[in-house]
Amino acid sequence: MDMNEKPKVGGKVENTEPIEEIKIELPDTKEGRLVKVIIEKAPYAEGSIRRERRVEFKVPADRIHEFLELASEKFEMLMQITVVDLLKEGDFEVIYQLWSVSESIHAAVKTRIPRDDPRLPTVMDIWPVAETYEREGHEFFGVIYEGNPRLGPFILEPREYEKHPFRKDFNMLGYVKGIYGDDFDRYDESKTNYVI
């Protein structure tokens, strides 16, 4: 095909050049070596260094349990599981905060799941302490951790349990008005500041 010739509409243009894989060079530091070891065993994940003693991994949701099992060889402690509501994108980002006692390095392992059906496998079999964090994520955001037998009312009152109040689209003022009705005389939709 001549370079000045326009392709035909509906025609198929094939790229015969091999696609070159982009490889990010990790520094020869404690953090860089640790990320490299894990990524070599889990090529489906992305790893990066945030700063000294801080690393980050991005993992597909369907491989998160497999990855965390692998990561637990180097990161002995699960410090927290957090959920971030990405309302505009229609996702939750679930972040597993890990700590390596042997290396003194913190890892944030991130994965994304859809808001309309938020499901992940439990990691209680890897770190038993995950039970508490998973119960919290379930109650406040509605994430279902499959395999956790204790998902159910935890912190909230029974009337609040199914409402998932940490979701960004939760209507707190509407909820308060519904509970307290006319008895809640400080509720005024025209105010910019509310006293609850």
TORGU-659752 format. One record per residue (C-alpha): x, y, z; residue in three letters. Coordinates in steps of 0.001 Angstrom, whole numbers, plus 524288, in hexadecimal, padded with zeros to 5 digits. Each point is the difference from the previous one (the first is absolute). Layout:
XYZALA;...
//
This chain:
800008000080000MET;8052480D5D7FC25ASP;8021F8091E80BBEMET;7F78A80A867F9A0ASN;7F50A7F6967FCCFGLU;7F4848001380962LYS;7FB287F2DE804E9PRO;7F3187FB6B7FA93LYS;7F4238012A808B3VAL;7FCF97F2C4805C2GLY;80D3F7FAE57FBE4GLY;808807F8C080999LYS;80D7480531802D4VAL;809287F6238060DGLU;80B858039A8084FASN;80AFA7F6A47FCD8THR;809EF806378090EGLU;802047F8D980CDAPRO;7FB1E8073F80BD8ILE;80B3F80327808EBGLU;7FD687FD3F80E55GLU;8031680B7F808B5ILE;8080F7FC2C80BBELYS;801F38092D80B4CILE;80D4F7FEDC80615GLU;7FF837FEE180EA7LEU;80B34805EB807BAPRO;809C87F71D806A6ASP;7FADD8031480D8DTHR;7F9B37F7BD80A76LYS;7F2A48046C7FB0FGLU;803627FDD57F1B5GLY;8051F7F24180255ARG;7F3EA7FC6A807F0LEU;7F69A804F47F598VAL;807C87F9017F56CLYS;7FFA77F2EC80739VAL;7F14B800BE801BCILE;7FCFF804C17F22FILE;808487F5297FA19GLU;7F7407F625806F9LYS;7F397807AE7FCF1ALA;80184806087F268PRO;7F171803667FFB0TYR;8024D80A8880A65ALA;8063380D6B7FEFEGLU;809EA8042280A25GLY;8062880D04802FASER;807AB8071080A6DILE;7F91480B768065DARG;80B9B8048C8080FARG;8099C7FA64809ABGLU;7F9DB7F48480767ARG;7F3268016E7F85AARG;7FC077F7837F47DVAL;7F34D7FE3F7F89BGLU;7F9E47F5237F810PHE;7F417800407F71CLYS;7F9987F2D17FE3FVAL;7F4187FB5B7F838PRO;7F4CB7FC7380928ALA;7FF3C7F1F97FB0DASP;80E3E7FDAB803FDARG;800238076680CF7ILE;7FFC27F413808F0HIS;80ABC7F95E7F853GLU;8083E80C5780070PHE;7FE098025680E8ELEU;803937F1EB802F1GLU;80C9B802187F87FLEU;8027080D3F80651ALA;7FE227FA4880D9ASER;80D177F9167FE67GLU;806A080D53800D3LYS;7F57180812806CBPHE;7FCD77F8FC80C8BGLU;7F5EE809968054DMET;7F2F2804CC7FAF2LEU;7FE5880D5380648MET;7F31B804367FA0BGLN;7F6637FE507F4E2ILE;7FA2480CB87FB36THR;7F581802B67F5F8VAL;7FF7880C597F7BEVAL;7F3488034E7F91AASP;802EF804A37F222LEU;7F1F4803F47FD71LEU;8022F806B27F2D8LYS;8075B7F4347FAD2GLU;7F6227F62F80554GLY;80A757F8A180794ASP;8051F7FD7080D84PHE;80E9E7FFC4801D4GLU;803A47F65F80AA5VAL;80D648022C805F3ILE;807237F5E080809TYR;80A298067B808BEGLN;80B217F66A80274LEU;80C59800D080822TRP;80C847F8597FE4CSER;805FD7FDEB80D67VAL;80C527FA3A7FA26SER;8022680B107F621GLU;7F95480B7F80700SER;7F847803387F3C8ILE;7F1B6803CC7FEACHIS;7F8257FB6C7F435ALA;7F303804EC7FB12ALA;7F9997F5817F7A9VAL;7F4DB805D37F811LYS;7F51F7F9AF7F859THR;7F33F804E27FA2CARG;7F2867F9EF80050ILE;7F2FE804ED7FA8DPRO;7F7138074D80979ARG;7F3DB7F8DF7FB38ASP;805317F276803A5ASP;80B9A801E88092EPRO;805C37F294802C6ARG;80D787FB5D803F1LEU;805007F3768061FPRO;8031D8007880E6ATHR;80E3A8000580415VAL;7FD3B7FAA880DA2MET;8072B7F3917FC32ASP;80C52808227FDCFILE;7FE83809C780B22TRP;7F55D7FCBF80A0EPRO;7FF6E80E5480421VAL;7F9AA802D87F2C2ALA;7F2F67FBCD805C1GLU;7FE2680CFB80716THR;803E6808797F46FTYR;7F7687F8437F6B3GLU;7F4538012D80919ARG;8021580EA880083GLU;8011C801277F124GLY;7F3BE7F7E37FE7FHIS;7F808807E180993GLU;8041980DA57FBD6PHE;801857FDF97F13FPHE;7F8B87F36B7FCD4GLY;80BEA7F8617FB4EVAL;7FD8C7F15E800DAILE;80C077F85E80416TYR;7FCBD7F2517FB74GLU;804107F5C8809E4GLY;7FF45808D880BF0ASN;7F5C47F95B808BCPRO;7FDE280BE7808B8ARG;7FAD780A187F674LEU;7F44F805F4806AEGLY;7FC9280AC180999PRO;80C928046880661PHE;8008A80E4780447ILE;7F3908063A7FAEBLEU;7F2607FEF3805ACGLU;7F6FC7F63A7F91DPRO;7F82980AE47F96AARG;80CAB805647FA19GLU;806817F3397FC46TYR;7FB8D7FEBE7F1D3GLU;801ED80E677FCE1LYS;80EF1800227FE31HIS;8021380DE58051CPRO;80DF1801E37FB01PHE;7FBC87FF567F1CDARG;800D280D5F7F9B0LYS;7F1F57FF6C7FB43ASP;7FA8B7FD5F80DA6PHE;7F67F80AEC8037EASN;8038E802D480E24MET;7F6DF80B9D8019CLEU;7F4A17F8A07FA07GLY;802CF7F49680900TYR;8001B808E280C05VAL;7F359806807FBD5LYS;7F9B77F2B27FDDDGLY;803EC7FB5580D87ILE;7FCE680C4B807C1TYR;7F59B806667F75FGLY;7F97380BCB80627ASP;8072D7FDEE80CD1ASP;80C79804107F959PHE;7FD7780E9D7FFD2ASP;80DB8803FB7FBF4ARG;7FED67F9717F2A5TYR;7FE6480A067F531ASP;803537FCE77F1DDGLU;802D980E407FCD1SER;80B4B800DA809C1LYS;80E047FEBA7FB9ATHR;804697FB0B80D4CASN;7F8AA7F5838072ATYR;8004A7FD3D80E6EVAL;7FD6D7F19A80261ILE;
//
